Amino acid sequence: MGSKAMRMLLVVVMLVTMLVLVIAGAAAAVPDAKDGGGGNGVGQTHKIDNRPDPLGTKQAALKQTALEKKLAGKLKGKGKDKGGV
């Protein structure tokens, strides 16, 4: 085999190797339905991470009141770009 044929064989082997690695990586990235990564939702449970508590409920009410006042124009925001002090 000549030098040109060896280079061509090396290029083909490298391309096939890269193709196999790309396909294997893509196949490993697909989530399975049984491990909670997708699917139709059968047998999956969801954890509630925003459970209500007294302080959180009070904070949500204060935020809602502040938002309503801001939208009505009765409250200015804080900071340089918000029209406040």
Phi, psi and omega in degrees: 000142180272176182295323181292320179292323179294319178296318180295319178296318179297318178296317180296316180296318179294319178296317179295319179297315179296321179297317179296319180294321179293317180294319180295321179294320179292322180292325179287338182276347181285122181285147176268151179291331184285340180259014175085015183263008180152208180091201185266002175087002180287126178080010180257141175243150180243134178275141176272117182254002179235064182284139181289140174218164185303314182292319179295322178295317178296317180297318179297321178294318178296319178297318180296317179297316180296320179295317179296318179294319180296317180292331178278353179086012182266356185222134176259151177282172178258152176112172183294317188267004187254004179083007180262202183279000000 
